[in-house]
Structure formats: C-alpha cells, structure tokens
Amino acid sequence: MSWAAAQNPTRPRLPAYAGFAAVLAAAGLPLYIHAPKFYADRYGVSLAALGAVLFGLRLLDVLQDPLLGRLSEHWRQRRASAAAAATFLLAVGMLGLFAVAPPVSPVLWFALMLTLVFSSFSFLTICFYAQGVTTAGGLGPSGHLRLARWRETGALAGICLAAIAPVLLARVTPWPFAAFALVFAGLALLAGAAMRLEWGAGRLPPSAGFRPVLRDRLARRLLGIAFLNAAPVAVSSTLFLFYVESRLQAPGSEGPLLVLFFLSAAVAAPVWGKLAEHFDPKPVLAIAMTLSIGAFAGALLLGPGDVALFAVICVATGAALGADMTLLPALFATRMARISPTAAEGFGLWSFVSKFTLALAAVLLLPALDAAGFRSGAANPPQALALLALFYAALPCGLKAVALTLLAITDLKEI
C-alpha cells in the first residue's frame, strides 16, 4: 500500500479537482493562442519582440519551476493558504494582461503581467499535481487514472471555454478580452474556494528532493517522452491563429475551429482514460500519437479555403491531445507515488519540461516567420506561407514520431 493510500482516508471531491483544473488550464495554453495576437493587433508589437519575451519568460520557468517545486514541498503543511494567495495573484495578472491598458511600454507590460500569471500558474500546477498523487492513493488500484480523467477532462473544458470566450464575448461587448479577464478572475476565486478543503499534505515521508526522480531511469524516460510529446502542442498552439487566418485565408473561423479542437480533446479524454484502465496504457497512448501524426501530415497539404478539411484535422488532433493530457501525467504520477511520494519536486520537473517546449516554439518559430516576411493580418509572400505550413504541420509530425519511438522502447511494466 502506498503512503497516500494509508494516510488519505477522507473521500476527495473530484468535481472540485475538475473545476480547479479548468481554471488552471484556462490560464495556460490559451494565453499562447490569444496573447501574442492580441498584443500584435492591438498595440502593434512585432512577432519577433513577442517571441523574445515569451522565450525569456520560459527561461525564467527553467530556473523557477524546480525551485517552486521545492517551495511547494516546504509549504506543504500550509498549502491551502499558499494556493489561495497564488490563485489571487493569478487573477490579478490576467486582469492586468487583458483588462488594463499598458501604463508603460506594451512589450514591458506584456512581460510583467505574463511573469505574474506564469509564476502563479506554475506554483499552482505543481501543488495541484503533487496533491493529486496523495489523493489518488486513496481511490483504489486505478486511482491515478480515475483522478486523471476528472482532472484532465476539467482542464480540457477550461481550455475550450478560454479558447472561444473572447470570440463569443466580441458579439456582446467591444472589449471582449477585458470581459474575458474579468470572468476568469471571478471563476478563479470560486474554484479556489471549492478546492480549499482538498489541500492537505497527509503524513507523508520527508522529501528526498530531486534526487529520486533524476536517478530513476523510468522517470527520466517519461520526462523525455513528455518533452517530445508536448512540443507539437506548443508549436500548433503558438501558430494556430496565424495558420487559419493566413494559410487557410479564413479569418473569423478561428474561434469555431478552436472550440472544435479542444471540445474533441475534452470528449476524448475520459474515453482514453477508460481504455487505459481496461487495457495497457502504452498501446492506447501509441494509438493516439499515431493518430496525431497522420492528422498533422494532412494539414501540410491544405491551402486557401480548405476549412472543412481542417475541421476534420482539428477533430483528430484534438482527440489525440485528450490522450496526451490524460495518460502521460497519470503514468508519471503513478511512478512518483512509488519513488517520490511527496511528488512536488517531481512535478516541478514535469512542469519545466512541459513549458520549455513553449519557450522553444516562441523563440524559434515566431522570429523565423518574422524574418521570412510574415505579418499578422496582412498579405504575405508565398515563402512565408510555406514556412508557416512547415512549422505548423511538418514539425509536429517529426517530433511526434520521435516521441512514439521513445515510447515504443520504454518498458512501462515497472510503473
């Protein structure tokens, strides 16, 4: 029996986990979809400058995520108070990013507000997933997969709502992003209140730091798979709006396509989880990764007007994302329960690996497109559009193929 199973006798409220996951997810990936284009269109900030800022912030994460993991572990007996404070700061940062006109240079304000949002998001994510290891121990043999189904389905629902909210709000207000930030702030505080009774360290063994995670071959392998598997999501989320607007020449279709993509992920996530509970998670995950490769390959062939075909690709890639977000974190959490039950440091590393892919996408892709002459909302030269297609479709295919190969040679029976 795991430490978590023995020391977590109370029955967790899984809907609270789903709600909190939704709020966290709304402050994560959707920012890479909305924020760069918002600041480029509203304040005229260049893609190169935005890419440099995003990369710099992700470098900050490289340093701070493992430290935040240690901080989460240090404060585990006061985790409820720490999480409440971080949730408040997350709400403030989102309001500053979208609802407040920059009182200084837009690039500087963009950097400051994203630093506040990302730091709060990182700390809360680490605490949340570390708490999940403790909670899942009391849910039976498939506890990690069961919790993951609730948590990641909630996360995907949050991404869906955050992706489409500005588009829907634009129909009722001339300040859709400000309204989005206000709604987010309110929901964040409500989700934090619902989660307040779930934070608890239990009587876990003392933390052993990062050493058990870094010395464990299987944990290192799972971190490597996570890095390679998250990179295509980072690439596609960074370039999605630009691809639809300029490559497909379908401005106005971004919102419905985003909803279709994330809704497919949300619907598929519990299905993948159920399949993994009844079958071995490894072949289930491999099937999802293969589906993603085929879909991205199809996107490479699309051109102006191919919106219906791209909608099919959104369904397929979204469904595959549901498996990525559900199964990999559950596998890693299961391993952490064995080798590092406190889990905070482990998920500090997991958070770093996941977000570093976004840093690479920002610093490599946006400046390269800028150098090729690509401009948001303008007529673009053929070479810029071709490069956009290669980045959006071909690059994720290659990265997914490497991740699939690494998964194939990894023995997960030890988990």
LOKOLVEX-698473 format. One record per residue (C-alpha): x, y, z; residue in one letter. Coordinates in steps of 0.02 Angstrom, whole numbers, plus 50000, padded with zeros to 5 digits. Example, Ala and Ser with C-alpha at 12.3 -4.5 7.8 and 13.67 -1.06 7.14 Angstrom:
// residues 2
PT     xx     yy     zz  code
PT  50615  49775  50390     A
PT  50684  49947  50357     S
***
This chain:
// residues 415
PT     xx     yy     zz  code
PT  50000  50000  50000     M
PT  50064  50174  49956     S
PT  50091  50311  50083     W
PT  49949  50410  50004     A
PT  49827  50266  50019     A
PT  49867  50242  50202     A
PT  49863  50425  50251     Q
PT  49720  50495  50145     N
PT  49563  50417  50220     P
PT  49442  50557  50175     T
PT  49345  50543  50014     R
PT  49402  50676  49890     P
PT  49279  50785  49797     R
PT  49332  50750  49619     L
PT  49221  50888  49543     P
PT  49325  51014  49641     A
PT  49481  50946  49556     Y
PT  49396  50961  49386     A
PT  49345  51141  49420     G
PT  49516  51195  49480     F
PT  49598  51107  49333     A
PT  49482  51204  49216     A
PT  49538  51370  49288     V
PT  49722  51323  49281     L
PT  49708  51263  49103     A
PT  49619  51422  49050     A
PT  49772  51519  49109     A
PT  49895  51407  49018     G
PT  49884  51356  48836     L
PT  49751  51485  48785     P
PT  49871  51626  48828     L
PT  49988  51564  48691     Y
PT  49840  51568  48573     I
PT  49769  51739  48618     H
PT  49902  51848  48699     A
PT  50030  51863  48556     P
PT  49897  51904  48426     K
PT  49807  52022  48545     F
PT  49964  52123  48578     Y
PT  50016  52117  48394     A
PT  49846  52178  48332     D
PT  49801  52297  48474     R
PT  49970  52376  48513     Y
PT  50072  52339  48356     G
PT  50204  52236  48446     V
PT  50311  52137  48322     S
PT  50310  51948  48320     L
PT  50498  51947  48347     A
PT  50480  52050  48506     A
PT  50337  51942  48569     L
PT  50437  51784  48532     G
PT  50587  51852  48626     A
PT  50480  51896  48778     V
PT  50396  51726  48780     L
PT  50563  51638  48767     F
PT  50635  51745  48907     G
PT  50488  51702  49019     L
PT  50506  51518  48982     R
PT  50690  51531  49027     L
PT  50632  51603  49192     L
PT  50525  51448  49211     D
PT  50677  51340  49178     V
PT  50752  51414  49336     L
PT  50598  51437  49442     Q
PT  50493  51280  49413     D
PT  50610  51163  49506     P
PT  50627  51296  49642     L
PT  50439  51315  49651     L
PT  50430  51127  49672     G
PT  50543  51140  49823     R
PT  50440  51286  49888     L
PT  50280  51186  49869     S
PT  50358  51046  49968     E
PT  50422  51166  50101     H
PT  50248  51240  50122     W
PT  50152  51077  50109     R
PT  50080  51096  50285     Q
PT  50017  51270  50234     R
PT  49975  51226  50055     R
PT  49794  51287  50067     A
PT  49849  51463  50114     S
PT  49988  51465  49984     A
PT  49869  51406  49848     A
PT  49741  51540  49895     A
PT  49872  51676  49881     A
PT  49935  51610  49714     A
PT  49757  51599  49646     T
PT  49728  51782  49691     F
PT  49890  51833  49603     L
PT  49841  51731  49450     L
PT  49676  51827  49438     A
PT  49766  51994  49458     V
PT  49892  51950  49323     G
PT  49756  51902  49199     M
PT  49664  52065  49230     L
PT  49824  52162  49203     G
PT  49863  52071  49043     L
PT  49697  52097  48955     F
PT  49591  52222  49051     A
PT  49717  52360  49089     V
PT  49790  52475  48958     A
PT  49980  52464  48972     P
PT  50041  52608  49081     P
PT  50216  52577  49014     V
PT  50284  52507  48852     S
PT  50164  52370  48789     P
PT  50309  52247  48773     V
PT  50365  52280  48952     L
PT  50187  52268  49018     W
PT  50162  52107  48921     F
PT  50319  52036  49003     A
PT  50272  52093  49179     L
PT  50094  52028  49175     M
PT  50143  51863  49097     L
PT  50277  51841  49229     T
PT  50144  51860  49364     L
PT  50023  51743  49275     V
PT  50152  51611  49232     F
PT  50233  51610  49404     S
PT  50065  51590  49491     S
PT  50012  51461  49364     F
PT  50172  51362  49387     S
PT  50161  51358  49576     F
PT  49978  51308  49574     L
PT  50007  51173  49443     T
PT  50146  51095  49544     I
PT  50044  51099  49705     C
PT  49891  51032  49615     F
PT  49975  50882  49535     Y
PT  50075  50843  49691     A
PT  49914  50844  49790     Q
PT  49840  50728  49659     G
PT  49971  50595  49699     V
PT  49914  50596  49880     T
PT  49730  50597  49834     T
PT  49740  50460  49702     A
PT  49818  50341  49828     G
PT  49650  50330  49915     G
PT  49550  50294  49758     L
PT  49597  50113  49730     G
PT  49712  50022  49607     P
PT  49663  50136  49461     S
PT  49662  50291  49568     G
PT  49785  50390  49463     H
PT  49690  50357  49302     L
PT  49523  50394  49385     R
PT  49584  50560  49455     L
PT  49667  50600  49288     A
PT  49502  50576  49197     R
PT  49416  50705  49308     W
PT  49563  50823  49313     R
PT  49611  50822  49129     E
PT  49430  50825  49069     T
PT  49407  50979  49176     G
PT  49568  51052  49107     A
PT  49513  51025  48929     L
PT  49343  51101  48965     A
PT  49434  51253  49034     G
PT  49541  51265  48878     I
PT  49385  51252  48768     C
PT  49298  51392  48860     L
PT  49452  51503  48865     A
PT  49486  51474  48680     A
PT  49313  51526  48623     I
PT  49266  51653  48757     A
PT  49344  51807  48675     P
PT  49259  51764  48510     V
PT  49089  51745  48593     L
PT  49112  51898  48702     L
PT  49155  52002  48548     A
PT  48972  51985  48498     R
PT  48911  52070  48656     V
PT  49049  52192  48704     T
PT  49179  52298  48615     P
PT  49307  52242  48747     W
PT  49300  52052  48734     P
PT  49471  52019  48810     F
PT  49439  52132  48958     A
PT  49274  52042  48987     A
PT  49363  51875  48973     F
PT  49489  51928  49105     A
PT  49350  51983  49224     L
PT  49255  51820  49203     V
PT  49415  51721  49227     F
PT  49459  51814  49387     A
PT  49288  51778  49462     G
PT  49292  51594  49415     L
PT  49469  51576  49481     A
PT  49417  51637  49652     L
PT  49264  51522  49652     L
PT  49367  51371  49600     A
PT  49497  51412  49732     G
PT  49361  51417  49865     A
PT  49290  51249  49808     A
PT  49463  51172  49818     M
PT  49509  51241  49989     R
PT  49463  51083  50086     L
PT  49558  50969  49967     E
PT  49730  51036  50005     W
PT  49816  50926  50131     G
PT  49989  50856  50146     A
PT  49942  50699  50243     G
PT  50077  50612  50345     R
PT  50196  50585  50202     L
PT  50379  50538  50222     P
PT  50506  50679  50220     P
PT  50552  50745  50049     S
PT  50709  50675  49970     A
PT  50721  50818  49845     G
PT  50752  50795  49659     F
PT  50874  50650  49676     R
PT  50749  50505  49673     P
PT  50668  50575  49516     V
PT  50828  50615  49422     L
PT  50911  50449  49469     R
PT  50761  50345  49415     D
PT  50780  50283  49236     R
PT  50593  50266  49205     L
PT  50554  50438  49275     A
PT  50686  50514  49161     R
PT  50615  50420  49013     R
PT  50439  50482  49050     L
PT  50504  50661  49062     L
PT  50586  50639  48892     G
PT  50427  50572  48813     I
PT  50330  50716  48891     A
PT  50451  50842  48816     F
PT  50442  50771  48641     L
PT  50255  50744  48651     N
PT  50217  50918  48716     A
PT  50321  51005  48583     A
PT  50193  50980  48443     P
PT  50057  51054  48554     V
PT  50169  51203  48588     A
PT  50202  51228  48403     V
PT  50021  51211  48348     S
PT  49951  51320  48488     S
PT  50077  51458  48452     T
PT  50037  51458  48266     L
PT  49854  51406  48260     F
PT  49776  51579  48236     L
PT  49907  51630  48109     F
PT  49884  51467  48012     Y
PT  49695  51485  47999     V
PT  49698  51670  47958     E
PT  49840  51670  47832     S
PT  49869  51493  47766     R
PT  49685  51444  47753     L
PT  49634  51626  47722     Q
PT  49485  51600  47835     A
PT  49482  51746  47959     P
PT  49335  51728  48076     G
PT  49345  51538  48076     S
PT  49475  51531  48214     E
PT  49350  51529  48357     G
PT  49240  51385  48297     P
PT  49393  51283  48246     L
PT  49475  51309  48415     L
PT  49316  51253  48502     V
PT  49306  51100  48389     L
PT  49487  51057  48428     F
PT  49476  51072  48616     F
PT  49299  51001  48626     L
PT  49362  50846  48536     S
PT  49501  50834  48665     A
PT  49379  50855  48809     A
PT  49260  50723  48742     V
PT  49401  50601  48702     A
PT  49496  50619  48867     A
PT  49382  50511  48976     P
PT  49369  50384  48834     V
PT  49558  50366  48827     W
PT  49560  50353  49016     G
PT  49432  50214  49016     K
PT  49525  50121  48880     L
PT  49687  50135  48978     A
PT  49601  50065  49134     E
PT  49542  49912  49037     H
PT  49694  49889  48927     F
PT  49878  49929  48945     D
PT  49904  50119  48938     P
PT  50055  50103  48822     K
PT  49965  50041  48664     P
PT  49821  50160  48697     V
PT  49942  50307  48703     L
PT  50034  50243  48549     A
PT  49871  50238  48450     I
PT  49834  50418  48498     A
PT  50008  50476  48448     M
PT  49993  50387  48280     T
PT  49825  50473  48251     L
PT  49906  50641  48286     S
PT  50048  50609  48162     I
PT  49926  50564  48023     G
PT  49819  50717  48056     A
PT  49965  50839  48057     F
PT  50028  50762  47895     A
PT  49860  50803  47818     G
PT  49872  50984  47874     A
PT  50031  51003  47772     L
PT  49929  50981  47612     L
PT  49796  51113  47648     L
PT  49782  51283  47568     G
PT  49662  51430  47550     P
PT  49480  51382  47579     G
PT  49511  51208  47650     D
PT  49417  51247  47810     V
PT  49307  51092  47809     A
PT  49458  50977  47789     L
PT  49549  51070  47925     F
PT  49397  51045  48038     A
PT  49420  50857  48018     V
PT  49604  50877  48064     I
PT  49554  50979  48218     C
PT  49442  50836  48275     V
PT  49581  50707  48253     A
PT  49721  50809  48333     T
PT  49605  50864  48473     G
PT  49557  50685  48511     A
PT  49741  50637  48516     A
PT  49777  50781  48634     L
PT  49648  50708  48754     G
PT  49757  50554  48772     A
PT  49917  50655  48794     D
PT  49843  50759  48934     M
PT  49763  50612  49024     T
PT  49879  50463  49011     L
PT  50055  50535  49022     L
PT  50026  50635  49184     P
PT  49939  50483  49259     A
PT  50087  50371  49217     L
PT  50209  50496  49290     F
PT  50103  50518  49447     A
PT  50097  50330  49471     T
PT  50285  50322  49461     R
PT  50303  50467  49583     M
PT  50193  50375  49709     A
PT  50325  50237  49709     R
PT  50489  50334  49707     I
PT  50446  50508  49775     S
PT  50278  50509  49866     P
PT  50284  50695  49908     T
PT  50288  50723  49717     A
PT  50310  50913  49722     A
PT  50488  50911  49657     E
PT  50442  50782  49525     G
PT  50302  50889  49458     F
PT  50415  51040  49466     G
PT  50523  50949  49338     L
PT  50368  50894  49242     W
PT  50306  51074  49233     S
PT  50476  51134  49174     F
PT  50484  51003  49036     V
PT  50307  51039  48977     S
PT  50329  51227  48968     K
PT  50505  51229  48899     F
PT  50430  51168  48735     T
PT  50328  51327  48728     L
PT  50487  51427  48752     A
PT  50570  51342  48605     L
PT  50417  51366  48496     A
PT  50411  51551  48536     A
PT  50595  51590  48515     V
PT  50623  51485  48358     L
PT  50461  51497  48260     L
PT  50396  51674  48281     L
PT  50561  51762  48241     P
PT  50588  51644  48092     A
PT  50418  51689  48023     L
PT  50453  51872  48053     D
PT  50617  51858  47959     A
PT  50528  51771  47814     A
PT  50415  51922  47796     G
PT  50260  51854  47882     F
PT  50144  51986  47954     R
PT  49986  51952  48053     S
PT  49827  52010  47965     G
PT  49918  52060  47805     A
PT  49951  51988  47633     A
PT  50103  51875  47648     N
PT  50230  51814  47520     P
PT  50220  51631  47465     P
PT  50383  51585  47552     Q
PT  50317  51649  47719     A
PT  50155  51549  47699     L
PT  50253  51393  47651     A
PT  50362  51411  47805     L
PT  50207  51434  47912     L
PT  50137  51270  47845     A
PT  50300  51178  47875     L
PT  50310  51241  48053     F
PT  50127  51206  48093     Y
PT  50113  51033  48013     A
PT  50280  50952  47968     A
PT  50374  50995  48127     L
PT  50244  50917  48243     P
PT  50245  50759  48136     C
PT  50430  50737  48161     G
PT  50425  50772  48346     L
PT  50279  50653  48374     K
PT  50369  50518  48277     A
PT  50521  50532  48390     V
PT  50408  50529  48545     A
PT  50319  50374  48480     L
PT  50485  50287  48451     T
PT  50542  50327  48627     L
PT  50377  50262  48698     L
PT  50395  50100  48598     A
PT  50565  50060  48676     I
PT  50509  50105  48853     T
PT  50454  49964  48969     D
PT  50310  50032  49073     L
PT  50280  49871  49170     K
PT  50383  49940  49315     E
PT  50255  50077  49345     I
***
